[in-house]
Amino acid sequence: MGNEIAKRIELEKREKMLHERLANDTKRLQSAKAHLKTCEEALEHTLMELHEVKQEKKAITGLLESMWNGGNAEGSLKRA
């Protein structure tokens, strides 16, 4: 009977440890999800900003080339 009591105590200790591990892993997962969301939002913002910069660059390049070359600025616009 003493063996069963010792085994039960060990199982209770192990159960408590596993509950603590589960709680810690859950907290880490929630933190990782929040960090991932922040990174995704930053990436999306950067991509939108990059798209805007490219559009502005194209517009300015087209304007400058049309001022210097007249209406025939197709070649350089495609490179921009």
LOTIMI-648348 format. One record per atom (N, C-alpha, C): x, y negated, z negated; residue in three letters. Coordinates in steps of 0.05 Angstrom, whole numbers, padded with zeros to 5 digits, always signed. Example, Ala and Ser with C-alpha at 12.3 -4.5 7.8 and 13.67 -1.06 7.14 Angstrom:
<lokols>
+00264+00114-00156Ala/+00246+00090-00156Ala/+00264+00066-00156Ala/+00257+00045-00142Ser/+00273+00021-00143Ser/+00258-00001-00157Ser/
</lokols>
This chain:
<lokols>
+00016+00024+00000Met/+00000+00000+00000Met/+00017-00025+00000Met/+00040-00024-00013Gly/+00058-00047-00014Gly/+00068-00054+00014Gly/+00072-00033+00030Asn/+00081-00037+00057Asn/+00061-00052+00074Asn/+00035-00046+00070Glu/+00014-00059+00085Glu/+00011-00088+00077Glu/+00015-00094+00051Ile/+00013-00121+00041Ile/+00036-00138+00053Ile/+00060-00127+00053Ala/+00083-00141+00065Ala/+00079-00146+00095Ala/+00068-00126+00108Lys/+00063-00128+00137Lys/+00042-00150+00142Lys/+00021-00151+00125Arg/+00000-00171+00128Arg/+00012-00199+00124Arg/+00028-00202+00104Ile/+00041-00228+00099Ile/+00058-00237+00122Ile/+00073-00218+00134Glu/+00090-00224+00157Glu/+00072-00232+00181Glu/+00050-00219+00185Leu/+00031-00225+00206Leu/+00019-00253+00202Leu/+00013-00260+00178Glu/+00002-00287+00172Glu/+00023-00308+00178Glu/+00048-00303+00171Lys/+00069-00322+00177Lys/+00073-00325+00207Lys/+00072-00303+00221Arg/+00075-00304+00250Arg/+00052-00318+00263Arg/+00027-00313+00253Glu/+00004-00327+00263Glu/+00006-00357+00259Glu/+00015-00365+00236Lys/+00018-00394+00230Lys/+00039-00406+00249Lys/+00061-00392+00253Met/+00082-00401+00271Met/+00071-00404+00300Met/+00056-00385+00308Leu/+00045-00386+00336Leu/+00024-00408+00339Leu/+00008-00414+00318His/-00010-00436+00319His/+00005-00463+00321His/+00027-00465+00306Glu/+00043-00489+00307Glu/+00056-00492+00335Glu/+00066-00470+00346Arg/+00078-00471+00372Arg/+00057-00479+00393Arg/+00033-00468+00391Leu/+00011-00475+00409Leu/+00004-00505+00407Leu/+00003-00515+00383Ala/-00003-00544+00379Ala/+00019-00561+00392Ala/+00044-00553+00387Asn/+00067-00569+00398Asn/+00067-00567+00429Asn/+00063-00544+00440Asp/+00062-00541+00469Asp/+00039-00557+00481Asp/+00016-00558+00468Thr/-00007-00573+00477Thr/+00000-00603+00477Thr/+00013-00612+00456Lys/+00021-00641+00455Lys/+00040-00647+00477Lys/+00060-00630+00482Arg/+00079-00634+00503Arg/+00066-00635+00530Arg/+00047-00617+00534Leu/+00033-00616+00560Leu/+00017-00641+00564Leu/+00003-00651+00544Gln/-00012-00676+00546Gln/+00006-00699+00552Gln/+00029-00700+00539Ser/+00048-00721+00544Ser/+00059-00720+00573Ser/+00065-00696+00582Ala/+00075-00692+00610Ala/+00054-00701+00630Ala/+00028-00694+00625Lys/+00007-00703+00643Lys/+00005-00733+00644Lys/+00007-00746+00621Ala/+00006-00775+00621Ala/+00029-00787+00636Ala/+00053-00776+00632His/+00077-00785+00646His/+00074-00781+00676His/+00063-00758+00684Leu/+00059-00752+00713Leu/+00040-00772+00725Leu/+00018-00779+00711Lys/-00001-00798+00721Lys/+00012-00825+00725Lys/+00029-00834+00706Thr/+00043-00859+00708Thr/+00061-00859+00732Thr/+00076-00837+00737Cys/+00094-00835+00760Cys/+00078-00835+00786Cys/+00055-00821+00787Glu/+00039-00821+00811Glu/+00029-00849+00818Glu/+00020-00863+00797Glu/+00010-00891+00802Glu/+00033-00909+00812Glu/+00057-00906+00800Ala/+00079-00922+00809Ala/+00087-00915+00838Ala/+00086-00890+00845Leu/+00092-00881+00872Leu/+00072-00893+00892Leu/+00046-00891+00884Glu/+00025-00901+00902Glu/+00029-00931+00906Glu/+00035-00946+00884His/+00039-00975+00886His/+00063-00981+00904His/+00084-00966+00901Thr/+00108-00971+00918Thr/+00102-00966+00947Thr/+00088-00944+00953Leu/+00081-00938+00981Leu/+00063-00960+00993Leu/+00044-00970+00977Met/+00027-00992+00987Met/+00044-01017+00993Met/+00062-01023+00974Glu/+00079-01046+00977Glu/+00097-01043+01002Glu/+00108-01020+01006Leu/+00125-01014+01029Leu/+00109-01018+01055Leu/+00085-01008+01056His/+00068-01011+01079His/+00063-01041+01085His/+00057-01056+01064Glu/+00052-01085+01067Glu/+00077-01099+01078Glu/+00100-01092+01068Val/+00125-01105+01077Val/+00130-01098+01106Val/+00125-01073+01114Lys/+00129-01066+01142Lys/+00110-01081+01160Lys/+00085-01084+01151Gln/+00065-01099+01167Gln/+00074-01128+01170Gln/+00083-01140+01148Glu/+00092-01168+01149Glu/+00116-01171+01167Glu/+00135-01152+01165Lys/+00159-01152+01181Lys/+00152-01151+01211Lys/+00133-01133+01218Lys/+00124-01131+01246Lys/+00112-01157+01256Lys/+00095-01168+01239Ala/+00081-01193+01247Ala/+00101-01216+01251Ala/+00120-01219+01233Ile/+00140-01240+01235Ile/+00158-01235+01259Ile/+00166-01210+01263Thr/+00183-01204+01287Thr/+00169-01210+01312Thr/+00143-01203+01314Gly/+00128-01209+01338Gly/+00125-01239+01342Gly/+00121-01254+01321Leu/+00118-01283+01323Leu/+00145-01295+01333Leu/+00167-01287+01320Leu/+00193-01298+01328Leu/+00200-01291+01357Leu/+00195-01267+01365Glu/+00201-01259+01392Glu/+00184-01273+01413Glu/+00159-01276+01406Ser/+00141-01290+01425Ser/+00149-01320+01428Ser/+00160-01331+01406Met/+00169-01359+01407Met/+00194-01361+01425Met/+00212-01342+01423Trp/+00237-01343+01439Trp/+00234-01331+01467Trp/+00218-01310+01469Asn/+00217-01296+01495Asn/+00191-01299+01510Asn/+00173-01313+01499Gly/+00147-01315+01512Gly/+00130-01291+01503Gly/+00112-01282+01519Gly/+00094-01261+01512Gly/+00105-01233+01515Gly/+00130-01230+01524Asn/+00141-01204+01530Asn/+00159-01194+01507Asn/+00148-01188+01484Ala/+00164-01180+01461Ala/+00158-01151+01453Ala/+00147-01135+01471Glu/+00139-01108+01464Glu/+00163-01091+01455Glu/+00185-01092+01469Gly/+00208-01074+01463Gly/+00218-01077+01434Gly/+00223-01101+01425Ser/+00234-01105+01399Ser/+00213-01099+01377Ser/+00188-01105+01382Leu/+00167-01099+01363Leu/+00166-01070+01356Leu/+00169-01053+01376Lys/+00169-01024+01371Lys/+00192-01015+01354Lys/+00214-01028+01356Arg/+00238-01021+01339Arg/+00233-01030+01311Arg/+00218-01051+01306Ala/+00213-01061+01279Ala/+00197-01041+01264Ala/
</lokols>
